Amino acid sequence: MVVGELAYERDVIIIGGGPGGYHAAIRAAQLGRTVTLIERGQLGGVCLNKGCIPSKILTQAAEKAVSYQEAENWGFEAKAIHFNMKKLQEYKQKTVEQLRAGIEALCKANKVEIVEGSAFFLAEDKVGVENGEKYEVFRFKDAIIATGSTPVPPAWLQEKSERLLDTQSIANLNEIPEKLLVYGSDYIALEIGMAYQALGADVTLILDEGKAEFEFDQSICRELKRILKKKGLNVVRNVDVLELQLFEDNVSLILEAKGKTKTLSGTYLFSSASIKPNTDQLGLNRIGVEISTAGFIKVDHQCRTSRENIYAIGDVTEGPALAVKAIKQGKTAAEAIAGIASESDFRFIPVVAHTQPPIAGCGLTEEEAINLGYDIEIGQYPLSSNGYSTLIGKKDGFIKVISDKEKHVLLGFHMVGHGAVELISSGITALEMAARDEDLIFPHYPHPSMNEGLLEAVEALKKQAVHLPPGLIKERLKV
């Protein structure tokens, strides 16, 4: 086809079929737009095919391994079990394919056209799409860029090897490493490290960039130290990587701390790295879309770029690289195109880790609240005092609530323990509604349940927590 010979007319073009892209496509279709979704790889993007879903299948396997180890407490007696990584990989592939088929069916049901190929802007209202020798041109009224990101390894990690793994390849490992080195201080590094340790690997966590703690509230970091020590998981803090050494059957890191060097070796190295937005091949300079110095597309609260009819969502925009962000932005952009006064605000976006036990947080951390000038109160409730967590044998962890001492407005929620990923939604809702402590104390909570832990954490703000001795309440308030 000659360029410009024929351009197919569409209301909305969406480039990228990850969680943000397909949510945007379906929402726009619901609002009466004709939508074409362009994806050069597999529908569902990195999240479904290489990232979120595969990694959570791994962490679920780890959770089941931990549960099996605890089964004897419930009267189940059995000989040691054998873990078959090949079967887990088969289950992962089956699950991914099933979910991908579900997305395809939803797009079809909503009359979303799916086009395979790589898209790039020809003009501010036109894109070209290449797929092998096939070339098509689409003219649009509005477009949404949802092309995601690519992991960027640290400067010292530039070699390629099957023993060097990143966030998009770790879930494809076909064996449990004898020794696994995990580099990073974010939730992904912690998830991967704890999962493989639960499945039998000897794991060493190496916090990146000379850091001493993981990227959570300080109380969670203190609890993590205890939990990781209890599990026998090694953690190396306050070090810098000087050199990577790659061998046929192992990999080594030469580290420096306080002027001294040490070497750590493992059969594999996983690195949770920074990301680079996938914008290089889009031709954004051709249409004048403004980007940041780091290459991210600048957008407003409705995900609109510097071009009125072009939007951007997900990892290509500034902010946390989380699927929940992309999904919300996708819906926001679709609604903005339809003239709905929708917007995205990520002040209370949750960060969760599917670890053993899980971690979840939203709102301000204790340190952030203090640095912003708040006079704060803290209610912290140990799950060892909760009846339900005791009866199910999941007593590790706590629930922490941060409040403005003067106005009693809730500022942050931070949890580590069984059910934290689900329970954090109550905290998010409370923050979005600018709730006061009394708003969470008044309602009824199911008994027995982990939910009562949240109630007592808020009650601890007022020294009303029944299952905390008076001295412990005072101590928590001084944390």
N, C-alpha and C positions, 0 to 999 in steps of 0.2 A: 504493500500500500504506500502510495506517495504521501508524505507528510502534508496535512492540510486538505487532502482529497475528501476525506469524510470524517466528521467528528460526531460520535454518538452523544445525544443530549441526555443529561441526567440532572436531577435536582441536587443530589448529594453524592460526592465521591469520598470514600474513606480509604486511606492508604495504610494498611496494616490490620491483620485479623486477630490480634491478641485480645486479652480480656477487655481493654479499653475500646478497641476497634469494633469488635462484634457487639458489645453493649451499645455503642453509639449507633451502629447500623440498625439494630432491632428497634431502639428507641425512636430513631428518626422515621423508620417505617411505620411504627405505631402512630406517629403524628402525621401520617399521610404523605410522606416524601417518597419519591422513587430513589432507591439507594443502590449504589454499586460499591461493593467491598473488594478491594484489590489486595491480594496476599501473594507474596513471592514464595513462601514456604508452606507450612502446614497451618490450617485454621486452628486458632487457639494460641498461636504464638509460642514464645519461649516458655511462658508461664505454664501452659498445659503440657507441652511436649518435652521440655528439657529442665524446667525450673520448679515452680511451686508444687505441682501435682506429683511429679516423680520424687521430689525430696520429701514430701509429706508421706508418701507411701513408705519411704525408708524410715522416717521417724515413727510411723505407726508400727512397723515391724519391731523397732527398738522398744516401743511401749509394750508390745505383746511379750517380748522377751523378758522385760522387767516384771510383768504380771505373772509370767510363768515361774520366775524365780521366787515370787512371793506366794505361789499357790499352796505351798505346804502349810502356811498359816491357816488355810481354809480347809485343811484335811485332805487335800489332793496329794497323793504320793505316787511318784513315778520315777523311772530312771532318767538319766540325762537325755535331753532331746538333741537332734541334729538339725542345724539350720542349713537349708538349701538355697543358696543365693540365686541359682538358676531359676527356681520356681518363683522367687520374689520378682525377678526380672520379667518372667512371663506374665505374672499378675499385673505388674506395672504397665506392661505394653497393652494388655487387654483392657485395663482401666482407662488408659489414655485414649485408646481407639474408641472405646465406648463413649467417653465424654466428648471427643471430637465429632463423632457421628451425631451426638445430641445437639451440638452447636450447628452443624450443617442442617439438621432437620428444622431447627428453630429459624435459621435464616431463610430456608425454603418456605416455611409456613408463613413468614412475614414478607415474602416476595422480595427478599434481598438478593440481588444479583451478585454472584461471586466470580471474580475474574482472577485467574492465575497469572502472575508476572510481576515484573519490577516496574514501579511507576516513578515518573519524574515530571516536574512542571515544565510545560512549554510556554505558558503565559499565566496570568493571574486568574484565568478562568478555563484553563485547558491543561490536561495531562496526557502524556504518552505512556503506553504500557507495552513492555517487551517481554515476550515469552518464547525463547528460542528464536526461530525465524519469523514468528508471528508478531505483528505490530499493530496496535490500535490506538486511536485518539478519542478521548472523552472530553466534552465540554460540560462544565458544571456551573451551578449557581453558587454552591458552597462546597468546601472541602475540609476534611479533618485528617490531620497527620497523626498517625498512631504507629510509628515504625519502630518503637522500642529502643533498646540499647544493646551494647556489646561489652562484656567484661574487659577491663584494662588491667593487665597484671602489673605488679610492682616493677620498678626499674631493674631490680636484680633478677627478675624472673622473666626472661625473654626467650629462653630455649623452649623447644617443643619436644614432648615425650609422653608416652602413655602413662608414665609415672607422675606426671604433673597435671593436676586436675583443677578445674574451676567450677563455678556455679552451674555451668551448662553441661559438664561432663561427669561430675561426681556420681550422679544417679545411675550412670551406665556401667559402673564398676562391677565386674563379674565375680569378684571374690572379696572376702573380708580381709583387709590388709593385716599382716602380722604386726606391723608398726605403721601408724599413720601420723604424719605431722600435719597439723591444722594451723594455718596462719590467718589471723584476723581477730577483731574484737567486736564484731557485730553479731546480730542474732543468728545469721546464717552459719558463721563459723562455729558458734556454740551448738546449734542444732546438729550439724554434721559430726562434730567431735563427740557429743554425747550419744548420738545414735550408733556410731560405729563402735564406741566403747561398750555400749549395752549389748551389741551383737558379737563381742568377743575380741575386738582389736585393742592393741596397746596404743593408746592415743596420747599425744602431747599437744596441748594448745599453746600457740605462740602468739601473744598479743602483738598487734602491729604497731609500727611507728613509736616504739619505746613506751607504749601505754602500760599502765598498771592495773586498769580495770576494764570490764566490758561496758558497753554503751547502754547502761540502765541506771535507774535511780540508785543512789549509794547504798540504801538498805538492801536492795536486791543483790547488789554486788557483794555485800558482806555475807548474805545467806548463800550465795553461789560458792563462795570460798569454802563454806562448811560442807555443802552438798558435794562439790567436786572432790574434796578431800575424802569424804565418806565413800565415794565411788571409786577412789583410787585413780582419778584422772589427773595427769600431770599438767601444770600450768606454768608457763615461762613468761615472766613480766619484765617490763623495763629493759628491753633489749632492742638492738638494731641488727638487721641482717647485713652482713658484710659480703657474703658470697654464697652462691648456690653451686653445689658440685653434683653432677649427674653421672651415675654409673649404670651398668647393665641391669643390676638387680636391686638397686637402692638409690636413694637421694640423700644428700647431706646439706645442712645449713651451717655456715660459720657465723656465730652470733657474737655481739659485743655488748657488755654491760659493765659500767663503771671502770672502763679501761682494760677489762679482761675479756679474753675470747674463749668461747666454748663451741663444740661441734655437736649437733644433733643429727641423727640418721634415722631414716625410715624407709619402708618399702614403697610408700607413696607420699606425695605432698599435695594437700589441698589448700588453695588460696582463695579467700573471699575478698575480692578486689573491688576497686572503684569501677565506674561504668563510663562508657562513651556513648552519647546519643547517636542513633543511626540516621544521620541527616546528610552525610557527605554526597550521596548520589541523587538527592532530591531536586537539585537545581534551585535551591532557595534564593541564591544570589541573583538568579535570573528574574525573580518576581519581587525582590526587595523585602523578604520576611526577616525581621530583626532577630538576631540571636545574641546570646551572652558571650563573654570572652571564653567561657568553657565550652561553647558550642551548643548550649541548650536554647530551645526556641522560647522567646519571651511571650507570655500570654497574660491576659487580664483575668478577672474573677469569673468570666464566662468562657475562658479558654480561647479567646479570640486573639489572633496574632496581630502584628502591625498592619496586615492586610485584612480589611473589613470582612471579607467572605471566606477567609481561611483560618481554621482553628487547629490547635495542637493539643494533644493529651498524652498522659503517661510519662514514660521514661525520657522522652525527648524534651520534656519541660523541666524547669527547675523544681527542686523539692525532693522528698523521699522517693526512692525507686520501689514503690509498692503497688501490687495489683489493685488494692483497694482504692488507691489514688486514681489509677487509670480508669477504673470502672466508674467512679463518681464523675470524673472529668468527661468521660464519654457520654454519659447521660446529660450532663450539663451542656456540653457543646450541641448535642442534638436538640435539646429544648431551646437553647438560645437561637439556633437556626430557625426554629418554628415560632419565634417571637415570644417565648415564655421567659419570664424574669427569673431564670434559674442561675445559680452561682455555686462555685466550689470554694470551700474554706477548710483548710487542713490543720487548724490549730489543735483540734482534738482527735487527729488521726491516730489509731492504735498501732502500737508496735508489739508484735507477739513472737514468741519462740516456742515451737513445738518440741520442747526438750522434755527430760524426765527428771523432775516434774516441769510442766509448762510455765512460761513467764508471759505476762501481759502488762502493758502500761499505756496510759493516755493522760493528756494534760501536762501540767508542769511537774518536773521532778522537784525534790526538796531543794536542791542547789539552785535550780532555775528560779524557783519562787523567791528565795532569799535574795538572789542577785537582782531581781526585779523590784525589790523593796517591800515585799509583803512581810507583815508580821504574821507568822503562821502557827497553826496548831497541827499536831499530827496524831492521828488515831491509828494504832497498829495492833492487829489481832493475829496471834499465832494460830495456825490451823491445828496444832496439837491440842488446843482447847475446844475445838469444834467436835461435837458428838458424831456427826456423819463422817468426817474425815478420819476419826479414830476407828469407827466400826468397819470402814472399807480399807483400813491400813495405809492411808495416804496422809500422814501427819506432817510431812515436811512442808515448810513454807509459811507464808503469812499474807495478809491483806493490809495495805497501807493506804490511808486517806489523808490528803493534805487540804487544809482549809484556811481561809482568811480569818484570822483571829477576831478582827473587829466586826466584819460584816457576816461572818459564818458562811460565806460562799465557798463552795467546793472548788478546788483548783487542780487536783490531780489524783489519780488512782494508780496504784502499782501493786502487782500481785505475783507471787510465785507459789505454785501448788496445783493440785488436782483441780481441773475445771476452770483454771484462770482464763483461758482463751475465750470460753463462752461467757464467763461472768463479767469480763471487762466491758461487755456491751451495756450493762447497767450503768457503769461509770461514764461511758461515752454519752449516753442519753442524759445523765444528770448534768454533765458539763455543758452540753449543747443547750439545755434548758436553764442554765445559770442557777442550778439548784443550791439550796442551803442545806445544812446538815439535817434540819428538821424534815425536809422533804423525803429523805431516805429513812429516817427513823419512824415516821408515821405509818407507812404501808405494812401489810402482812407479808411474811416470808414463809415459804413451805418448810415444814419440819418433818423429819430431819433432812438437812441439805447443806451444801456448801454456801448457799445464798445467805444463811444465817451468819456466816463469817463476815460478809460485807456489812450486814446490819451492825454487828458488834464492833467492827472497825470504826464505823461512823459513831456509834454510841460511845466509843472510847474517847472521842473528841470532847464529850461532855461528862466523862468519868461515870458513864452509865452502863458500861459493858458488864453484864452479869457474870460471865465466865472468865473474867480477869480479876485477880486479887487486886485490892486497892493500891498496893505498893507497885505492882507491875504496870498499872495504868499510869501512875505518876512517872514511872521510868520511861514509858513509851512516849509520853508527852514531851520529855526532855530530849528525845533523840534528835 
